[in-house]
Amino acid sequence: MYADLHLHTTYSDGTNTPAELCNLAKDSNIKVISITDHDSVDGIKALLSADVPKEISIIPGIELSIFNNGKMIHILGYYIDIYSEKIDKFIKQMSDEITKSTKVNFDYAKERNAFDYSWERVLELNPGLTRVSGSNVIKAMKLDNYIPPGTSLREMYYQCFWRAGNKNYISFLTLSEYDAVDVIKASGGIPVIAHPKEIGDDNIVANLIKYGAMGIEVFHPAHSKEDVIKYKQLAESNNLFITGGTDWHGNNNRFNTYFGMYGLDSDKYSILAEGRRTNND
């Protein structure tokens, strides 16, 4: 694979550091990567002081996590200014709301005897994070080898609590998918609709395109061959950027994938040419 533009690190819910991802890319002969942590640019900032292989080009990115009317909608942002005050303010509000939602759902689950575990321990085992999500709760329990009664950690995460869209989920998120598009553009970036199949409603995808989303993540492990064809045609017919990636989370991967399994197979895609143009300006 030539480019993998959807990677998560330890700065959100992945298990690889940013530097480790760069080395994985080098070992996999991937030329371009984008670190797209959930609601954070700290992983990109960490690379400024890291020893990055010179063979690897890095597109600064982010994945904004929106929960609206029972739907999870993720918006990827590429080429953003990671020092933009606007994106920083947005991230802070998003992080505060996600952490509040996680804490309320944690207490709700604990009151219903889903587990016997402390919030303080979650924070202790996730030091330095300003955004605490359900995956961080699971990470803490896993590190403690804690097994909840009557289920597994994975089942508890995906079927019970902390994951927006589940019937038990209590949300305090107020920002919309349109706010996400706006702040990415205001930060000099390109807003892209992430894994549209997982939204579960192509009307939302169509409305985002009308509003001003500039790309679609066509290549993704959640997409079947038919989905790839459909969303590629949709992108081309609307003159949108085409992107793709493995949605890599390391040991937290949702899909049975290997590094670089999904992405862009050559340098012909205009999202990459945009990077070359920007870097030469």
Secondary structure as UniProt FT lines:
FT   STRAND          3..7
FT   TURN            10..13
FT   HELIX           18..27
FT   TURN            28..29
FT   STRAND          32..35
FT   HELIX           42..47
FT   TURN            48..49
FT   TURN            54..55
FT   STRAND          57..68
FT   TURN            69..70
FT   STRAND          71..78
FT   TURN            82..83
FT   HELIX           85..111
FT   TURN            112..113
FT   HELIX           119..124
FT   TURN            127..128
FT   HELIX           134..143
FT   TURN            144..145
FT   TURN            149..150
FT   HELIX           153..159
FT   TURN            164..165
FT   TURN            167..168
FT   HELIX           177..186
FT   TURN            187..188
FT   STRAND          190..193
FT   HELIX           196..199
FT   HELIX           202..211
FT   STRAND          215..219
FT   TURN            221..222
FT   HELIX           225..237
FT   TURN            238..239
FT   STRAND          241..244
FT   HELIX           250..252
FT   TURN            259..260
FT   TURN            267..268
FT   HELIX           270..280
//
